[in-house]
Amino acid sequence: MAEKFTVGLVQRKCSLDPNENLARAMDGIREAAKCGAQIVCLEELFRSQYFCREENHDRFDLAEPIPGPSTKTLGKLAAELRVVIVASLFERRAAGLYHNTAAVLDADGSLLGTYRKMHIPDDPLYYEKFYFTPGDLGVPNFDTRYGRIGVLVCWDQWYPEAARLASLRGANILFYPTAIGWHPSEKKEFGAAQLDAWRTIQRSHAIANGIFVAAVNRVGFEGPAESGIEFWGSSFVCDPFGQVLAEASTAEETLVVECDPRRIEEVRRNWPFLRDRRTDAYAPLLERWLD
């Protein structure tokens, strides 16, 4: 049985200065580590404000290679603090080829690997298809010093198939670096329901797969008053039966939560969803639509 592990979620505002955002993220990692966190996750695209609110070719200048400056800096910090770091970055893979990528740095500072966001949205103020090529690495797991983890990114959190694949590969916890919030014109009427849906779908992944889930979101208002996004924070960790162990507010916070893999065993013995899957009947799921 795997040992207990402690996760830290760094929920922060982002400024227009990438270096300031990196420094503040590092402060958050230090804070989490001081409180006992062993695996620390940052919000989606933490080095900048959420630039996908508009289609602007100049924003490609924010991208960087992986390995690159951010992974080098965070790798040193990971080794210093002996923590695992999950960092969501704007990856420049080649000229004209960019990904929304999560890098996983082990507690010795080494780059364990990357996950490239597979599901790319194209909604008002979330024009990600303009910037990102869909990921081509599948849904890997990462064997860190403190346990086996899965990582998906933001829009991926609405897709049960991705959570299932990460779980079937043996992860004990699934991390979702996130940038999601309210449109000013929608918050009053739809805001509470949107936040509840976001929380519910991720809790459902925990329940259906018997796995811990950790979602870390940014906070703060970005963009013009009438056409920006108010990021709702509310980062949380839930256990393998979907019970929320800790949840942040809409302000800057650092959550630190202990997770016990014995809870996975307990839940899966009593609610054996993986045992009762009918894998012989699921081939139609590979079709776009069933006529």
VOBA-1610 file (N, C-alpha, C; in pm, whole numbers, padded with zeros to 5 digits, always signed):
BEGIN
Met+00085-00120+00000Met+00000+00000+00000Met+00088+00124+00000Ala+00058+00218-00089Ala+00135+00342-00094Ala+00117+00421+00034Glu+00217+00503+00065Glu+00212+00584+00185Glu+00127+00708+00164Lys+00088+00770+00276Lys+00016+00896+00268Lys+00102+01000+00198Phe+00035+01093+00132Phe+00106+01204+00068Phe+00026+01331+00090Thr+00093+01445+00085Thr+00029+01573+00112Thr+00043+01664-00010Val-00068+01719-00053Val-00068+01804-00172Val-00088+01950-00133Gly-00032+02037-00214Gly-00049+02180-00196Gly-00101+02242-00324Leu-00203+02327-00313Leu-00260+02397-00428Leu-00235+02546-00410Val-00168+02608-00506Val-00132+02749-00498Val-00228+02829-00584Gln-00322+02898-00521Gln-00427+02975-00589Gln-00389+03123-00583Arg-00359+03182-00700Arg-00306+03317-00702Arg-00370+03402-00813Lys-00358+03534-00797Lys-00385+03628-00905Lys-00262+03632-00996Cys-00283+03673-01121Cys-00171+03686-01214Cys-00166+03829-01266Ser-00045+03882-01275Ser-00024+04017-01327Ser+00020+04010-01472Leu+00052+04126-01531Leu+00099+04131-01668Leu+00248+04099-01680Asp+00316+04083-01568Asp+00460+04060-01566Asp+00490+03912-01540Pro+00537+03838-01641Pro+00565+03695-01621Pro+00665+03666-01509Asn+00766+03752-01495Asn+00865+03729-01390Asn+00807+03748-01251Glu+00718+03846-01238Glu+00649+03865-01110Glu+00562+03745-01078Asn+00492+03693-01179Asn+00406+03577-01157Asn+00488+03454-01117Leu+00604+03436-01179Leu+00690+03324-01142Leu+00738+03338-00998Ala+00780+03459-00962Ala+00828+03482-00825Ala+00718+03456-00723Arg+00597+03501-00752Arg+00487+03483-00658Arg+00445+03336-00651Ala+00453+03267-00764Ala+00424+03123-00762Ala+00527+03049-00676Met+00652+03090-00687Met+00757+03027-00605Met+00735+03055-00457Asp+00689+03175-00426Asp+00656+03205-00286Asp+00544+03113-00237Gly+00445+03090-00324Gly+00336+03000-00287Gly+00383+02857-00268Ile+00475+02813-00352Ile+00531+02678-00337Ile+00606+02666-00205Arg+00683+02768-00172Arg+00755+02767-00045Arg+00658+02762+00074Glu+00551+02840+00062Glu+00450+02840+00169Glu+00388+02702+00184Ala+00353+02640+00071Ala+00293+02507+00076Ala+00389+02405+00137Ala+00515+02412+00094Ala+00615+02318+00145Ala+00636+02336+00295Lys+00637+02461+00339Lys+00653+02489+00483Lys+00541+02427+00564Cys+00421+02418+00502Cys+00305+02359+00570Cys+00295+02208+00551Gly+00397+02150+00487Gly+00402+02004+00477Gly+00368+01947+00341Ala+00340+02030+00242Ala+00305+01978+00110Ala+00423+01906+00046Gln+00394+01795-00018Gln+00497+01718-00089Gln+00480+01727-00241Ile+00356+01745-00287Ile+00327+01762-00430Ile+00250+01893-00443Val+00305+01989-00516Val+00246+02123-00524Val+00206+02152-00668Cys+00083+02197-00686Cys+00031+02226-00819Cys-00004+02373-00831Leu+00037+02435-00942Leu+00005+02574-00974Leu-00113+02579-01069Glu-00176+02697-01079Glu-00291+02711-01170Glu-00246+02710-01316Glu-00342+02696-01405Glu-00315+02690-01549Glu-00248+02819-01597Leu-00140+02803-01678Leu-00073+02916-01743Leu-00038+03024-01641Phe+00025+02983-01532Phe+00045+03071-01417Phe+00141+03187-01445Arg+00220+03180-01553Arg+00321+03283-01576Arg+00264+03410-01638Ser+00136+03409-01676Ser+00079+03528-01739Ser-00068+03540-01701Gln-00125+03654-01732Gln-00269+03662-01729Gln-00323+03572-01840Tyr-00451+03542-01833Tyr-00510+03449-01928Tyr-00525+03518-02064Phe-00424+03502-02148Phe-00416+03575-02275Phe-00514+03526-02380Cys-00577+03411-02358Cys-00668+03355-02457Cys-00802+03428-02462Arg-00817+03536-02385Arg-00939+03617-02393Arg-00953+03685-02529Glu-00843+03693-02605Glu-00845+03754-02737Glu-00749+03680-02829Glu-00767+03697-02959Glu-00675+03640-03057Glu-00573+03747-03094Asn-00452+03730-03045Asn-00348+03830-03061Asn-00215+03759-03089His-00161+03779-03209His-00038+03709-03246His+00080+03744-03155Asp+00079+03862-03096Asp+00189+03901-03008Asp+00197+03812-02883Arg+00087+03750-02847Arg+00086+03667-02727Arg+00171+03540-02741Phe+00202+03503-02866Phe+00290+03388-02884Phe+00428+03413-02826Asp+00464+03539-02804Asp+00592+03571-02743Asp+00601+03522-02599Leu+00488+03491-02538Leu+00487+03441-02400Leu+00532+03295-02392Ala+00532+03225-02503Ala+00562+03082-02501Ala+00711+03057-02479Glu+00742+02938-02429Glu+00880+02899-02402Glu+00897+02749-02425Pro+01020+02705-02450Pro+01041+02561-02467Pro+01034+02487-02334Ile+01011+02358-02344Ile+01016+02268-02228Ile+01106+02150-02266Pro+01220+02129-02198Pro+01275+02208-02089Pro+01307+02350-02134Gly+01304+02441-02035Gly+01329+02580-02065Gly+01347+02660-01938Pro+01335+02792-01947Pro+01363+02877-01831Pro+01278+02845-01708Ser+01148+02826-01728Ser+01062+02801-01613Ser+01090+02666-01548Thr+01105+02562-01629Thr+01131+02430-01571Thr+01269+02426-01504Lys+01365+02502-01556Lys+01496+02508-01492Lys+01486+02573-01355Thr+01416+02686-01348Thr+01401+02758-01221Thr+01321+02677-01120Leu+01209+02620-01166Leu+01126+02543-01075Leu+01192+02411-01036Gly+01272+02356-01125Gly+01345+02234-01091Gly+01441+02257-00975Lys+01510+02371-00977Lys+01600+02404-00866Lys+01522+02417-00735Leu+01405+02481-00744Leu+01323+02498-00623Leu+01272+02364-00573Ala+01229+02277-00666Ala+01181+02145-00627Ala+01289+02067-00552Ala+01413+02073-00603Ala+01523+02003-00539Ala+01556+02064-00403Glu+01550+02196-00395Glu+01579+02264-00268Glu+01478+02226-00160Leu+01350+02226-00197Leu+01243+02200-00100Leu+01206+02052-00089Arg+01259+01971-00181Arg+01227+01829-00190Arg+01077+01808-00210Val+01021+01884-00304Val+00879+01871-00338Val+00865+01842-00487Val+00753+01782-00522Val+00714+01766-00661Val+00635+01890-00702Ile+00660+01941-00822Ile+00589+02059-00870Ile+00521+02027-01002Val+00392+02060-01010Val+00316+02051-01135Val+00294+02193-01184Ala+00352+02226-01300Ala+00352+02363-01350Ala+00294+02368-01491Ser+00188+02447-01509Ser+00121+02461-01638Ser+00185+02575-01715Leu+00234+02545-01837Leu+00312+02640-01915Leu+00262+02649-02059Phe+00290+02762-02122Phe+00265+02784-02265Phe+00389+02735-02339Glu+00379+02616-02399Glu+00495+02551-02459Glu+00514+02591-02606Arg+00634+02636-02638Arg+00673+02656-02778Arg+00749+02531-02822Arg+00683+02448-02899Arg+00745+02323-02944Arg+00831+02346-03069Ala+00783+02434-03156Ala+00854+02472-03278Ala+00788+02598-03329Ala+00848+02659-03430Ala+00787+02778-03489Ala+00647+02745-03539Gly+00546+02817-03489Gly+00408+02794-03530Gly+00341+02675-03466Leu+00408+02610-03369Leu+00352+02492-03304Leu+00362+02508-03153Tyr+00246+02526-03090Tyr+00239+02558-02948Tyr+00140+02467-02877His+00169+02441-02749His+00080+02358-02668His+00055+02424-02533Asn-00056+02387-02472Asn-00086+02419-02333Asn-00042+02297-02253Thr+00069+02308-02184Thr+00140+02191-02133Thr+00165+02199-01983Ala+00145+02087-01915Ala+00179+02075-01773Ala+00309+01997-01761Ala+00408+02058-01695Ala+00535+01992-01669Ala+00536+01939-01526Val+00590+01819-01508Val+00599+01758-01376Val+00745+01746-01338Leu+00782+01817-01230Leu+00919+01818-01181Leu+00925+01736-01052Asp+01013+01638-01047Asp+01021+01552-00930Asp+01095+01622-00817Ala+01096+01559-00701Ala+01152+01620-00581Ala+01304+01632-00585Asp+01369+01575-00686Asp+01513+01596-00704Asp+01541+01703-00809Gly+01434+01765-00860Gly+01449+01871-00959Gly+01443+01825-01102Ser+01441+01695-01126Ser+01440+01644-01263Ser+01301+01662-01327Leu+01300+01679-01458Leu+01176+01688-01533Leu+01128+01547-01563Leu+01023+01503-01491Leu+00972+01367-01510Leu+00905+01351-01646Gly+00840+01457-01692Gly+00769+01450-01818Gly+00667+01560-01831Thr+00588+01553-01937Thr+00488+01655-01962Thr+00357+01592-02006Tyr+00251+01668-01984Tyr+00119+01636-02040Tyr+00075+01756-02122Arg+00033+01733-02246Arg-00016+01839-02332Arg-00169+01833-02337Lys-00230+01944-02303Lys-00376+01953-02298Lys-00438+01901-02426Met-00532+01809-02414Met-00591+01742-02529Met-00720+01808-02579His-00802+01854-02486His-00930+01914-02523His-00911+02066-02522Ile-00930+02128-02638Ile-00901+02270-02654Ile-01031+02345-02682Pro-01071+02437-02593Pro-01198+02507-02610Pro-01189+02621-02711Asp-01302+02664-02757Asp-01313+02783-02842Asp-01447+02848-02811Asp-01449+02924-02703Asp-01570+02990-02654Asp-01542+03139-02639Pro-01644+03221-02623Pro-01619+03363-02598Pro-01525+03383-02479Leu-01416+03455-02504Leu-01311+03486-02407Leu-01222+03366-02374Tyr-01245+03254-02438Tyr-01160+03135-02422Tyr-01121+03085-02561Tyr-01045+03165-02634Tyr-01012+03135-02774Tyr-00883+03053-02781Glu-00885+02937-02721Glu-00763+02859-02711Glu-00723+02789-02840Lys-00818+02763-02928Lys-00782+02698-03054Lys-00692+02787-03141Phe-00697+02917-03118Phe-00609+03009-03189Phe-00463+02986-03148Tyr-00441+02944-03025Tyr-00306+02935-02971Tyr-00250+02794-02963Phe-00334+02695-02930Phe-00282+02565-02890Phe-00317+02454-02988Thr-00218+02372-03017Thr-00240+02247-03088Thr-00281+02141-02986Pro-00382+02058-03015Pro-00421+01955-02918Pro-00305+01862-02884Gly-00301+01819-02760Gly-00192+01734-02713Gly-00184+01602-02786Asp-00062+01550-02795Asp-00038+01424-02867Asp+00039+01323-02782Leu+00035+01342-02651Leu+00107+01251-02561Leu+00015+01154-02488Gly-00113+01158-02522Gly-00207+01074-02451Gly-00229+01123-02309Val-00265+01029-02220Val-00292+01063-02080Val-00196+00982-01993Pro-00074+01031-01975Pro+00025+00956-01897Pro+00004+00970-01748Asn+00070+00882-01675Asn+00089+00897-01530Asn+00236+00929-01505Phe+00263+00981-01385Phe+00399+01017-01348Phe+00432+00958-01212Asp+00539+00880-01206Asp+00582+00819-01081Asp+00675+00915-01007Thr+00617+00993-00918Thr+00694+01090-00842Thr+00748+01026-00714Arg+00833+01100-00645Arg+00889+01049-00519Arg+00779+01015-00419Tyr+00666+01085-00427Tyr+00563+01070-00324Tyr+00438+00997-00373Gly+00443+00944-00493Gly+00329+00868-00541Gly+00305+00886-00689Arg+00220+00803-00741Arg+00187+00804-00884Arg+00071+00902-00907Ile+00090+00998-00998Ile-00010+01102-01020Ile-00049+01108-01167Gly-00169+01160-01191Gly-00214+01194-01325Gly-00234+01344-01332Val-00216+01401-01451Val-00234+01545-01470Val-00315+01568-01598Leu-00422+01646-01585Leu-00499+01695-01699Leu-00508+01846-01682Val-00562+01918-01781Val-00561+02064-01774Val-00698+02121-01808Cys-00755+02195-01719Cys-00874+02279-01734Cys-00986+02213-01816Trp-01001+02250-01945Trp-01113+02201-02025Trp-01120+02049-02026Asp-01006+01982-02003Asp-01006+01836-01991Asp-01097+01789-01878Gln-01124+01878-01781Gln-01195+01834-01662Gln-01342+01802-01689Trp-01391+01837-01808Trp-01531+01808-01842Trp-01546+01673-01912Tyr-01438+01601-01931Tyr-01441+01478-02011Tyr-01411+01356-01924Pro-01512+01272-01901Pro-01489+01154-01816Pro-01390+01056-01876Glu-01377+01054-02009Glu-01285+00960-02073Glu-01141+00986-02029Ala-01103+01114-02021Ala-00966+01148-01983Ala-00938+01107-01838Ala-01033+01135-01748Ala-01015+01096-01608Ala-01006+00945-01594Arg-01087+00874-01672Arg-01084+00728-01666Arg-00949+00674-01710Leu-00894+00727-01820Leu-00766+00678-01868Leu-00655+00703-01766Ala-00655+00821-01705Ala-00554+00849-01603Ala-00568+00754-01485Ser-00691+00724-01447Ser-00715+00636-01333Ser-00676+00492-01363Leu-00706+00446-01484Leu-00675+00308-01520Leu-00525+00282-01527Arg-00447+00388-01537Arg-00301+00371-01538Arg-00244+00370-01396Gly-00331+00380-01295Gly-00286+00358-01158Gly-00258+00480-01075Ala-00293+00599-01124Ala-00269+00720-01046Ala-00346+00717-00914Asn-00288+00774-00811Asn-00357+00789-00683Asn-00433+00920-00674Ile-00391+01019-00753Ile-00456+01150-00752Ile-00448+01209-00892Leu-00549+01286-00926Leu-00558+01350-01055Leu-00559+01501-01033Phe-00461+01572-01091Phe-00451+01717-01078Phe-00508+01785-01201Tyr-00581+01896-01178Tyr-00637+01978-01284Tyr-00594+02124-01267Pro-00478+02166-01321Pro-00450+02310-01326Pro-00555+02380-01412Thr-00607+02494-01365Thr-00729+02550-01422Thr-00725+02702-01431Ala-00793+02756-01533Ala-00822+02900-01541Ala-00967+02912-01588Ile-01058+02929-01494Ile-01200+02936-01528Ile-01269+03039-01440Gly-01365+03110-01499Gly-01434+03212-01422Gly-01562+03257-01489Trp-01614+03368-01438Trp-01742+03420-01484Trp-01724+03533-01585His-01809+03537-01686His-01825+03656-01768His-01908+03756-01688Pro-01874+03885-01690Pro-01950+03983-01610Pro-02100+03981-01638Ser-02138+03961-01764Ser-02280+03967-01799Ser-02357+03842-01757Glu-02286+03736-01721Glu-02351+03608-01690Glu-02354+03575-01542Lys-02268+03638-01464Lys-02249+03593-01326Lys-02379+03595-01245Lys-02454+03704-01253Lys-02573+03716-01170Lys-02672+03604-01196Glu-02696+03571-01324Glu-02798+03471-01357Glu-02744+03329-01352Phe-02622+03310-01401Phe-02573+03174-01419Phe-02453+03138-01329Gly-02399+03237-01258Gly-02273+03215-01187Gly-02274+03100-01089Ala-02374+03093-01004Ala-02378+02987-00904Ala-02388+02849-00969Ala-02468+02838-01074Ala-02485+02710-01142Ala-02357+02669-01214Gln-02286+02766-01273Gln-02162+02734-01343Gln-02056+02681-01246Leu-02040+02748-01134Leu-01944+02702-01034Leu-01982+02564-00981Asp-02110+02543-00957Asp-02155+02413-00905Asp-02131+02302-01007Ala-02154+02330-01135Ala-02129+02229-01239Ala-01981+02194-01246Trp-01896+02296-01237Trp-01751+02274-01241Trp-01705+02187-01125Arg-01755+02217-01007Arg-01720+02139-00889Arg-01777+01996-00901Thr-01900+01985-00946Thr-01968+01855-00951Thr-01903+01760-01049Ile-01866+01809-01169Ile-01809+01718-01269Ile-01677+01659-01219Gln-01598+01738-01147Gln-01471+01685-01099Gln-01489+01591-00981Arg-01585+01621-00896Arg-01616+01527-00789Arg-01666+01396-00847Ser-01738+01403-00959Ser-01788+01280-01022Ser-01673+01195-01075His-01565+01258-01123His-01449+01180-01167His-01388+01105-01048Ala-01383+01171-00934Ala-01331+01105-00814Ala-01416+00984-00778Ile-01547+01001-00782Ile-01639+00892-00744Ile-01633+00778-00843Ala-01643+00809-00973Ala-01649+00705-01075Ala-01522+00622-01082Asn-01409+00683-01042Asn-01281+00615-01055Asn-01219+00577-00921Gly-01279+00621-00811Gly-01221+00591-00681Gly-01081+00649-00666Ile-01067+00779-00692Ile-00936+00843-00695Ile-00947+00982-00632Phe-00838+01029-00573Phe-00835+01167-00526Phe-00830+01261-00646Val-00894+01376-00634Val-00893+01479-00738Val-00858+01613-00675Ala-00768+01687-00741Ala-00727+01820-00694Ala-00737+01918-00809Ala-00817+02021-00792Ala-00834+02125-00894Ala-00783+02256-00838Val-00695+02324-00912Val-00640+02452-00865Val-00666+02558-00971Asn-00736+02663-00931Asn-00782+02769-01021Asn-00717+02901-00982Arg-00711+02994-01077Arg-00662+03128-01044Arg-00776+03214-00990Val-00741+03332-00939Val-00840+03427-00890Val-00810+03564-00949Gly-00903+03657-00928Gly-00885+03794-00974Gly-00959+03821-01103Phe-00977+03950-01132Phe-01044+03993-01255Phe-00938+04034-01357Glu-00952+03983-01479Glu-00857+04014-01586Glu-00933+04063-01708Gly-00885+04175-01763Gly-00945+04229-01884Gly-01033+04349-01857Pro-01096+04403-01964Pro-01186+04518-01950Pro-01304+04486-01861Ala-01359+04590-01797Ala-01466+04570-01699Ala-01585+04496-01756Glu-01623+04525-01880Glu-01744+04465-01937Glu-01717+04341-02021Ser-01591+04310-02044Ser-01563+04194-02129Ser-01442+04114-02078Gly-01418+04120-01948Gly-01311+04041-01889Gly-01365+03915-01824Ile-01282+03852-01745Ile-01320+03729-01674Ile-01287+03746-01526Glu-01382+03712-01442Glu-01360+03706-01298Glu-01334+03561-01260Phe-01209+03529-01239Phe-01173+03390-01207Phe-01217+03358-01064Trp-01286+03245-01051Trp-01359+03220-00927Trp-01281+03140-00823Gly-01155+03109-00848Gly-01080+03037-00744Gly-01148+02907-00707Ser-01182+02892-00578Ser-01256+02775-00528Ser-01180+02644-00549Ser-01047+02652-00553Ser-00965+02531-00564Ser-01003+02433-00454Phe-00995+02303-00484Phe-01035+02205-00384Phe-00967+02072-00406Val-00971+01991-00302Val-00927+01851-00308Val-01043+01766-00258Cys-01076+01661-00332Cys-01179+01568-00284Cys-01124+01427-00282Asp-01187+01344-00198Asp-01139+01208-00178Asp-01202+01115-00282Pro-01168+00985-00280Pro-01218+00893-00381Pro-01369+00869-00381Phe-01441+00924-00288Phe-01587+00918-00294Phe-01646+01056-00314Gly-01564+01150-00358Gly-01612+01281-00394Gly-01633+01377-00278Gln-01596+01336-00157Gln-01611+01424-00042Gln-01502+01530-00044Val-01541+01657-00036Val-01445+01767-00041Val-01369+01774+00091Leu-01237+01759+00083Leu-01152+01760+00201Leu-01112+01902+00240Ala-01098+01988+00141Ala-01065+02129+00166Ala-01098+02208+00040Glu-01144+02332+00060Glu-01181+02416-00054Glu-01143+02561-00024Ala-01089+02628-00123Ala-01049+02767-00109Ala-01166+02860-00138Ser-01147+02986-00105Ser-01245+03090-00135Ser-01217+03147-00274Thr-01265+03267-00299Thr-01237+03335-00426Thr-01119+03431-00412Ala-01046+03423-00301Ala-00928+03506-00279Ala-00802+03420-00291Glu-00687+03484-00285Glu-00562+03409-00291Glu-00547+03321-00167Glu-00515+03196-00191Glu-00497+03100-00081Glu-00400+02992-00123Thr-00346+02925-00023Thr-00267+02804-00046Thr-00329+02693+00037Leu-00381+02591-00031Leu-00441+02476+00037Leu-00337+02367+00054Val-00335+02304+00169Val-00248+02190+00195Val-00334+02079+00254Val-00335+01963+00188Val-00428+01856+00224Val-00355+01722+00223Glu-00372+01644+00330Glu-00316+01509+00335Glu-00411+01410+00268Cys-00354+01319+00190Cys-00433+01215+00121Cys-00379+01078+00160Asp-00469+00988+00192Asp-00431+00854+00236Asp-00476+00753+00130Pro-00384+00689+00059Pro-00423+00591-00044Pro-00508+00476+00007Arg-00507+00453+00139Arg-00595+00348+00193Arg-00741+00380+00167Arg-00772+00507+00152Arg-00909+00548+00121Arg-00949+00498-00018Ile-00854+00493-00111Ile-00882+00440-00245Ile-00922+00293-00234Glu-00844+00217-00159Glu-00874+00075-00141Glu-01011+00056-00076Glu-01039+00133+00025Glu-01166+00122+00097Glu-01285+00150+00005Val-01277+00259-00069Val-01388+00297-00156Val-01408+00197-00268Arg-01299+00154-00330Arg-01312+00062-00444Arg-01360-00076-00402Arg-01333-00116-00278Arg-01385-00245-00232Arg-01536-00240-00214Asn-01585-00126-00168Asn-01728-00116-00140Asn-01810-00064-00258Trp-01747+00008-00348Trp-01813+00059-00468Trp-01727+00019-00588Pro-01732-00108-00629Pro-01636-00162-00726Pro-01672-00129-00871Phe-01674-00001-00902Phe-01711+00042-01038Phe-01611-00011-01142Leu-01484-00015-01107Leu-01384-00064-01202Leu-01403-00214-01229Arg-01441-00287-01128Arg-01466-00431-01145Arg-01580-00457-01243Asp-01684-00377-01235Asp-01807-00406-01309Asp-01815-00336-01446Arg-01707-00277-01488Arg-01707-00216-01621Arg-01725-00322-01729Arg-01805-00290-01832Arg-01827-00381-01944Arg-01740-00337-02061Thr-01613-00371-02051Thr-01518-00326-02153Thr-01549-00385-02291Asp-01621-00496-02293Asp-01657-00557-02421Asp-01764-00478-02495Ala-01830-00383-02426Ala-01943-00312-02487Ala-01915-00167-02519Tyr-01792-00121-02497Tyr-01766+00022-02505Tyr-01705+00070-02636Ala-01687-00018-02732Ala-01626+00023-02859Ala-01697+00142-02926Pro-01832+00150-02919Pro-01898+00266-02982Pro-01855+00400-02926Leu-01793+00405-02808Leu-01746+00531-02753Leu-01642+00596-02841Leu-01580+00518-02930Leu-01478+00573-03018Leu-01539+00648-03137Glu-01670+00639-03152Glu-01737+00713-03259Glu-01774+00853-03213Arg-01776+00947-03308Arg-01816+01084-03275Arg-01962+01093-03235Trp-02048+01018-03304Trp-02193+01020-03278Trp-02249+00889-03326Leu-02354+00839-03259Leu-02415+00712-03296Leu-02550+00740-03363Asp-02557+00719-03492Asp-02681+00742-03566Asp-02779+00626-03549
//
